[in-house]
Every structure is written in C-alpha cells, then in structure tokens.
C-alpha cells in the first residue's frame, strides 16, 4: 500500500458565477491543516497535528458529514 505524500480536499460554493472556497484540508505548508473561509475571503487556519493519511481520512469524512453546515455558515457570513 502507498503512502500519502500530498493531499487537498476542498469544498466550494458558487457565488455570482464564481467558485469560492468554504473549507479546505491540505498539507501545503508541510503540515496537515484545515482552512475555513468566510465570504470576504478571510481565512482561519487550524493545525491538525495528524499524519497526512489520517488528515485525508478526516477531511473526507468531515466534509461528507458537515458540508451543509459549512455552506450555510459561509453563505450567512458566519465566521468560525
């Protein structure tokens, strides 16, 4: 079985014909983390302190289970 060396899982919403990020899990800065966004484009970064494979699994499960909440909060302007 292979190892996860990089990953990105992102939920987006289309606002006025443009796709905007709502929540993104990735390892772009050499650590696993989650970024939450508001409609102004402001970002809140949360370090996960997880190996990439575990963070990827968490990302898939979290977005699968909570996408409606994330979208609602984003569209209503709620910022975590």
C-alpha positions in Angstrom: 0.0 0.0 0.0 1.2 3.5 -0.8 1.7 6.5 1.5 0.0 9.8 1.3 2.7 12.4 0.3 0.4 15.3 -0.5 -3.4 16.0 -0.4 -6.0 18.6 -0.8 -9.8 18.3 -0.1 -11.8 21.4 -0.7 -15.5 22.4 -0.5 -16.5 25.3 -2.7 -19.7 27.2 -3.3 -20.6 29.2 -6.5 -21.4 32.8 -5.7 -22.3 35.2 -8.5 -20.8 32.8 -11.2 -17.5 32.4 -9.2 -16.4 29.4 -7.2 -15.3 30.3 -3.7 -13.6 28.1 -1.1 -15.5 27.3 2.0 -13.3 24.8 3.8 -10.1 23.2 2.6 -7.9 20.5 4.1 -4.3 20.2 2.9 -0.6 20.0 3.6 0.6 22.9 1.6 2.9 24.2 4.4 4.4 20.9 5.3 1.8 20.2 8.0 -1.7 19.0 7.9 -4.3 21.7 8.5 -7.8 22.9 7.8 -8.6 26.4 6.4 -12.1 27.9 6.9 -13.1 30.9 4.9 -15.9 33.5 5.0 -17.5 35.2 2.1 -15.0 38.1 2.4 -12.1 35.7 1.7 -10.8 35.8 5.3 -9.2 32.6 6.4 -8.9 30.7 9.7 -6.1 28.1 9.8 -6.3 25.2 12.2 -3.3 22.9 12.7 -4.4 19.2 12.7 -1.2 17.6 14.1 -2.1 14.4 12.2 -0.1 12.3 9.7 -1.2 13.1 6.1 -3.2 9.8 5.7 -5.2 10.4 8.9 -5.8 14.0 7.9 -7.0 13.0 4.5 -9.5 10.5 6.0 -10.7 13.1 8.5 -11.1 15.7 5.6 -13.2 13.3 3.5 -15.4 12.3 6.5 -15.8 15.8 7.8 -16.8 17.4 4.5 -19.1 14.5 3.7 -20.9 14.8 7.0 -20.9 18.6 7.5 -20.9 20.2 4.1 -24.4 21.6 4.6 -23.4 23.3 7.8 -20.3 24.7 6.2 -22.2 26.0 3.2 -24.9 27.6 5.4 -22.4 29.3 7.7 -20.4 30.6 4.7 -23.5 32.0 2.9 -24.8 33.6 6.0 -21.5 35.2 6.8 -20.8 33.2 9.9 -17.1 33.1 10.5 -15.7 30.4 12.8 
